[in-house]
Amino acid sequence: MSLLWALVGFRGANFDQAPHGGVPPEGASRSSLEGPGAAYPAAMNSLLTKRLASPMTSALPNEDWFGLSVAISGDTIVVGAPKDDIGANRGQGSAYVFVRTGPGADDWRMMKRLTASDGAEFDEFGTSVAISGDTVVVGSPFHDLDADDHGAAYVFQRNHGGADNWGEVERLTASDGAHEDFFGRSVAIGGETVAVGASGHGGEEWSRGAAYVFARDEGGTDNWGETQKLIASDGGFADEFGWSIAISRESIVVGARGADVSGTPNQGAAYVFARSQDGDGSWGEVKKLAAADGNYNDLFGWSIAISGDTVVVGARKLNPSRDTRPASAYVFVRNPANGNWDGVKKLVSPDSDLVKQFGESVAISEDTVVVGARSNNLNILATRSYTSAFIFARNESGENNWGLVKQLIPRDDAGQDWFGSSVAISGDTIVAGAPFLSLGPNASSACVYVRDQGGTDNWGEVKELTAE
């Protein structure tokens, strides 16, 4: 079960919790883990003692988690702030739209603060964000409908409700949604298709997970209607299929970070679905991706990205500080000759002893991959957090090799901002989120990098985005 289920009396995302943990059944034992300002219960089962890492946000002046999720399409960036308070509603959440308004690389201006029309306290709208052209999708996994934490996702359109306004046009929900499905844990959009992960879905198969596909004009002009529910062909208890999701052209990839592979618990897997070519538009599973060297608690599938025929999957590990094997990300490429998806490269940090949780986030645009590696060092007095993002390029240091070209560190990095918790790329622009504490004037932000800044092919920081 996910960390989303793990905290009693606390809602949050993106912390260290094994998928088979969560809130234990009645009669199961609990342990208490103390962190600065709070103590949170963690579930225990016969296999593992689960551990939660507190982000120490209870004592922070800014707790909106701006930058926990980011997305970019051309000259538009979306940044999620799922802990943002809206009026009296604590943790309702929001998302911010920034647009490049001038010729300069740093000409980014905040255009709109997005909120849900029916938002409520602790919805955590903004946990996930996605954008394609003039359409934005925002996940709200704790939104209550007929059941608690059913979850929802919201579609916003540019110029809806006025020129350059981003107006809400649809609320997406699962046709068979249920209690603690966490629909909206992940979202993706490609053209006229939206995919939404519901990692807690499963009924009796606790947190098996599901994903839902929606299409524009399904059920009416400009209506976004559900067309299909996706599940893993071999899915099972606590796989959390839908924890991550990505879409490109005719392919959808869904991460199941808790999937057991060949009997190895929590190794994790990812599933590729392809759109049918027979005209009915249905999606069918064509490949299960797994790491050739995968191991216990790798959490392969924690993060996913796709561009054309290339998929990147993050395996950030349950406890990378104690695991002697470095966290990693894996590149798969579709072979046009046989349609198979072949693993071609394992990406790791060059400083794996210092940089932890590599694979926390991944992004890809054509021949460029970005991997986020937020720190899990909770020492608030640290002067270097070792939070980073890494850029890899195809054909760097050899044909078809994915070689490291740049390590990104924010200019004002002073400690614990968890830079790299989210990354996104579109062409020559990268955005990386830093949603937690920094020792500078802003407690959370997102940093924009552009190619050819400070030298040919160099990626230079041009802007720090903050909630206004």
MOLIN-V219979 format. One record per residue. N is the residue number from 1. OMEGA is omega in radians with two decimals (999 if undefined). NEAR is the number of other C-alpha atoms within 10 Angstrom. D_LAST is the distance of its C-alpha to the last C-alpha in whole Angstrom. Layout:
# MOLIN-V219979
N:OMEGA:NEAR:D_LAST / N:OMEGA:NEAR:D_LAST
This chain:
# MOLIN-V219979
1:-2.99:25:36 / 2:3.00:27:32 / 3:-3.14:23:30 / 4:3.12:25:28 / 5:-2.80:24:31 / 6:-3.02:28:32 / 7:3.08:20:30 / 8:-3.11:12:32 / 9:3.14:7:29 / 10:3.11:11:26 / 11:-3.13:16:24 / 12:-3.09:18:23 / 13:2.91:18:23 / 14:3.06:15:24 / 15:-2.98:17:26 / 16:3.12:19:30 / 17:3.12:25:32 / 18:-3.10:28:35 / 19:-3.11:28:35 / 20:3.08:26:39 / 21:3.08:23:37 / 22:-3.13:24:35 / 23:-3.05:20:37 / 24:3.08:17:40 / 25:-3.12:9:43 / 26:3.13:6:45 / 27:3.13:6:47 / 28:-3.10:11:45 / 29:3.08:11:44 / 30:3.00:15:41 / 31:-3.11:13:40 / 32:-3.12:12:37 / 33:-3.07:15:35 / 34:3.02:13:33 / 35:-3.11:15:30 / 36:3.04:13:28 / 37:-3.08:10:27 / 38:2.99:12:29 / 39:-3.04:13:32 / 40:3.10:18:32 / 41:3.06:20:35 / 42:-3.13:23:36 / 43:3.05:26:38 / 44:2.99:19:41 / 45:-3.04:15:44 / 46:-3.09:6:47 / 47:-2.95:9:46 / 48:2.83:11:43 / 49:-3.06:14:41 / 50:-3.10:23:38 / 51:3.05:23:35 / 52:3.08:24:31 / 53:3.13:17:29 / 54:3.09:19:26 / 55:3.10:19:23 / 56:-3.06:17:23 / 57:-3.07:16:20 / 58:-3.09:13:22 / 59:-3.04:12:21 / 60:3.10:13:18 / 61:-3.12:10:15 / 62:-3.04:17:12 / 63:-3.07:21:14 / 64:-3.13:26:12 / 65:3.04:28:14 / 66:-3.10:31:11 / 67:3.08:35:13 / 68:3.06:31:16 / 69:3.09:30:17 / 70:3.06:28:16 / 71:3.14:29:18 / 72:3.02:26:19 / 73:-3.13:20:21 / 74:-3.10:16:22 / 75:-3.14:15:19 / 76:3.11:22:17 / 77:3.04:30:15 / 78:-3.13:31:14 / 79:3.13:36:12 / 80:3.07:35:13 / 81:-2.93:33:12 / 82:3.12:31:15 / 83:-3.11:26:15 / 84:3.06:27:12 / 85:3.11:19:14 / 86:-3.03:15:14 / 87:3.13:8:15 / 88:-3.09:9:18 / 89:3.11:14:19 / 90:3.04:16:18 / 91:3.07:24:17 / 92:3.07:28:17 / 93:3.13:30:14 / 94:3.01:29:12 / 95:-3.08:30:11 / 96:3.10:24:9 / 97:3.07:21:11 / 98:-3.12:21:11 / 99:3.02:18:14 / 100:-2.97:17:16 / 101:-3.12:15:17 / 102:-3.08:11:19 / 103:-3.11:8:22 / 104:3.14:9:21 / 105:-3.10:17:20 / 106:-3.09:16:16 / 107:3.12:14:15 / 108:-3.12:22:13 / 109:3.09:15:10 / 110:-3.07:18:8 / 111:-3.01:16:10 / 112:2.95:17:10 / 113:-3.09:17:9 / 114:3.01:24:12 / 115:3.13:21:14 / 116:-3.13:24:18 / 117:3.14:10:20 / 118:-3.09:9:22 / 119:-3.12:19:20 / 120:-3.11:20:21 / 121:3.07:20:21 / 122:3.07:24:21 / 123:-3.06:30:21 / 124:2.95:33:19 / 125:-3.08:35:18 / 126:3.05:38:16 / 127:3.08:32:19 / 128:3.10:31:20 / 129:3.07:31:19 / 130:3.13:29:21 / 131:3.00:26:21 / 132:-3.12:19:24 / 133:-3.08:15:23 / 134:-3.10:15:22 / 135:3.12:20:22 / 136:3.05:30:20 / 137:-3.12:30:21 / 138:3.13:34:19 / 139:3.13:36:21 / 140:-2.91:32:21 / 141:-3.13:32:24 / 142:3.13:29:25 / 143:-3.14:28:25 / 144:3.03:21:28 / 145:3.08:14:30 / 146:3.13:10:34 / 147:3.11:13:34 / 148:3.05:14:31 / 149:3.01:24:29 / 150:3.12:26:30 / 151:3.12:31:27 / 152:3.00:28:26 / 153:-3.03:29:24 / 154:3.14:24:22 / 155:3.10:21:22 / 156:-3.09:22:20 / 157:3.05:19:21 / 158:3.13:17:20 / 159:3.04:12:21 / 160:-3.09:13:22 / 161:3.12:12:22 / 162:-3.13:9:21 / 163:3.12:8:21 / 164:3.04:13:18 / 165:3.03:14:17 / 166:-3.06:22:17 / 167:3.10:19:19 / 168:-3.13:20:20 / 169:-3.08:17:24 / 170:2.91:17:26 / 171:-3.13:17:26 / 172:3.06:23:28 / 173:3.13:20:30 / 174:-3.13:24:33 / 175:-3.14:10:36 / 176:-3.09:9:38 / 177:-3.08:21:35 / 178:-3.13:21:36 / 179:3.07:18:35 / 180:2.99:25:32 / 181:-3.08:31:32 / 182:3.02:32:29 / 183:-3.06:34:28 / 184:3.05:38:25 / 185:3.06:32:25 / 186:3.09:32:25 / 187:3.08:31:25 / 188:3.09:29:26 / 189:3.04:26:26 / 190:-3.13:20:29 / 191:-3.08:15:30 / 192:-3.08:13:31 / 193:3.06:21:31 / 194:3.05:28:29 / 195:-3.07:29:30 / 196:3.11:34:28 / 197:3.08:36:30 / 198:-2.95:31:31 / 199:-3.14:33:32 / 200:-3.07:33:33 / 201:3.07:28:36 / 202:-3.13:25:39 / 203:-3.13:15:41 / 204:3.05:8:44 / 205:-2.98:14:43 / 206:3.05:19:40 / 207:3.02:29:37 / 208:3.07:27:39 / 209:3.12:31:36 / 210:3.02:27:36 / 211:-3.05:29:33 / 212:-3.12:23:33 / 213:3.11:22:33 / 214:3.14:22:32 / 215:3.05:20:33 / 216:-3.14:17:32 / 217:3.03:12:35 / 218:-3.11:13:36 / 219:3.12:12:38 / 220:-3.13:9:37 / 221:3.13:8:35 / 222:3.05:13:31 / 223:3.04:14:32 / 224:-3.08:22:31 / 225:3.11:19:34 / 226:-3.14:20:35 / 227:-3.08:16:38 / 228:2.98:17:38 / 229:3.14:17:38 / 230:3.01:22:38 / 231:3.10:22:40 / 232:-3.10:24:41 / 233:-3.13:10:45 / 234:-3.07:9:46 / 235:3.14:18:43 / 236:-3.08:19:43 / 237:3.00:20:42 / 238:3.06:28:39 / 239:-3.08:34:38 / 240:2.97:33:35 / 241:-3.06:35:35 / 242:3.09:38:32 / 243:3.07:31:30 / 244:-3.09:31:29 / 245:3.12:28:29 / 246:-3.13:29:29 / 247:3.06:26:31 / 248:3.12:19:32 / 249:-3.05:15:35 / 250:-3.10:16:37 / 251:2.97:21:36 / 252:3.10:28:34 / 253:-3.08:28:34 / 254:3.12:35:34 / 255:3.07:36:33 / 256:-2.96:32:35 / 257:-3.10:33:35 / 258:-3.07:31:37 / 259:3.00:32:40 / 260:-3.13:23:43 / 261:-3.12:16:45 / 262:3.09:7:49 / 263:3.14:9:49 / 264:-3.06:14:46 / 265:3.01:20:43 / 266:3.06:26:40 / 267:3.10:28:40 / 268:-3.13:32:38 / 269:3.03:28:39 / 270:-3.05:28:37 / 271:3.12:23:39 / 272:3.07:21:39 / 273:3.13:21:39 / 274:3.10:18:41 / 275:-3.14:17:41 / 276:3.12:13:44 / 277:-3.09:10:46 / 278:3.03:7:49 / 279:-3.09:7:46 / 280:3.06:8:45 / 281:-3.11:13:42 / 282:-3.13:14:42 / 283:3.14:20:41 / 284:3.11:16:43 / 285:-3.12:17:43 / 286:-3.09:15:44 / 287:2.95:15:43 / 288:-3.14:17:42 / 289:3.06:23:41 / 290:3.13:20:42 / 291:-3.14:22:42 / 292:-3.14:9:45 / 293:-3.07:7:45 / 294:-3.09:17:43 / 295:-3.13:18:43 / 296:3.07:16:43 / 297:3.07:24:39 / 298:-3.07:30:38 / 299:3.00:30:35 / 300:-3.05:34:36 / 301:3.08:37:33 / 302:3.11:31:30 / 303:-3.07:30:28 / 304:3.00:28:30 / 305:3.12:29:29 / 306:3.02:26:31 / 307:-3.11:20:32 / 308:-3.10:15:35 / 309:3.14:17:38 / 310:3.13:22:36 / 311:3.04:28:35 / 312:-3.11:29:33 / 313:3.10:34:33 / 314:3.08:33:32 / 315:-2.94:29:34 / 316:3.07:28:32 / 317:-3.14:31:34 / 318:-3.11:26:34 / 319:-3.06:21:35 / 320:3.13:22:35 / 321:-3.10:19:35 / 322:-3.12:9:39 / 323:-3.13:12:40 / 324:3.10:10:42 / 325:-3.08:13:41 / 326:2.97:24:38 / 327:-2.97:28:35 / 328:2.99:24:35 / 329:-3.04:29:34 / 330:3.12:24:37 / 331:3.07:21:37 / 332:3.14:21:39 / 333:3.12:19:40 / 334:3.10:16:42 / 335:-3.09:12:46 / 336:-3.11:9:47 / 337:-3.09:6:50 / 338:3.12:7:50 / 339:-3.12:12:47 / 340:3.08:13:46 / 341:-3.05:20:43 / 342:3.02:14:44 / 343:-3.04:18:43 / 344:-3.07:15:42 / 345:2.96:16:40 / 346:-3.13:17:39 / 347:3.08:24:36 / 348:3.08:18:36 / 349:3.06:24:34 / 350:-3.14:12:36 / 351:-3.02:10:35 / 352:3.09:18:35 / 353:-3.11:12:37 / 354:-3.07:14:33 / 355:-3.08:24:31 / 356:3.08:27:31 / 357:2.98:29:30 / 358:-3.06:31:30 / 359:3.04:36:29 / 360:3.10:29:26 / 361:3.08:31:25 / 362:3.08:31:27 / 363:3.12:29:26 / 364:2.99:26:28 / 365:-3.11:19:29 / 366:-3.02:15:32 / 367:-3.13:15:34 / 368:3.10:21:31 / 369:3.05:27:30 / 370:3.12:31:27 / 371:3.09:34:27 / 372:-3.13:34:25 / 373:-3.14:30:26 / 374:3.13:28:24 / 375:2.97:26:26 / 376:3.06:22:28 / 377:-3.04:20:28 / 378:3.10:17:27 / 379:-3.06:12:28 / 380:-3.13:15:25 / 381:-3.13:11:27 / 382:3.11:13:27 / 383:3.01:12:27 / 384:-3.07:14:27 / 385:-3.06:25:25 / 386:2.99:24:27 / 387:-3.03:28:24 / 388:2.87:26:25 / 389:-3.05:30:25 / 390:3.14:24:28 / 391:3.08:21:29 / 392:-3.14:20:32 / 393:3.05:19:34 / 394:3.13:17:37 / 395:3.03:13:40 / 396:-3.13:14:39 / 397:3.08:12:42 / 398:-3.12:9:44 / 399:3.13:8:45 / 400:3.03:13:43 / 401:3.05:14:41 / 402:-3.06:22:38 / 403:3.13:18:37 / 404:3.11:20:34 / 405:-3.08:17:33 / 406:2.94:16:30 / 407:-3.10:16:28 / 408:3.04:22:24 / 409:-3.09:19:23 / 410:-3.08:22:20 / 411:-3.07:12:20 / 412:-3.12:11:19 / 413:-3.14:20:20 / 414:-3.11:17:22 / 415:-2.81:23:23 / 416:3.12:28:21 / 417:-3.12:28:18 / 418:3.01:29:20 / 419:-3.10:34:19 / 420:3.07:36:21 / 421:3.07:30:21 / 422:3.06:32:20 / 423:3.06:31:21 / 424:3.14:29:21 / 425:3.01:26:23 / 426:-3.13:20:24 / 427:-3.08:15:26 / 428:-3.12:14:25 / 429:3.10:22:22 / 430:3.00:25:21 / 431:-3.13:29:18 / 432:-3.10:34:18 / 433:3.06:33:16 / 434:-2.89:29:16 / 435:-3.04:30:15 / 436:-2.93:25:16 / 437:2.86:26:17 / 438:-3.12:22:17 / 439:3.09:16:19 / 440:-3.07:12:16 / 441:-3.11:7:13 / 442:-3.08:17:11 / 443:3.07:21:12 / 444:-3.06:27:12 / 445:2.98:25:11 / 446:-3.07:28:13 / 447:-3.12:23:15 / 448:3.11:25:16 / 449:-3.13:23:20 / 450:3.10:22:22 / 451:3.10:18:26 / 452:3.02:12:28 / 453:-3.10:14:26 / 454:3.12:11:28 / 455:-3.14:9:31 / 456:3.13:8:33 / 457:3.06:13:32 / 458:3.08:14:29 / 459:-3.10:22:26 / 460:3.10:21:23 / 461:-3.10:22:20 / 462:-3.04:19:18 / 463:2.95:18:14 / 464:-3.13:20:12 / 465:3.09:24:9 / 466:3.07:17:6 / 467:-3.10:19:4 / 468:999:7:0
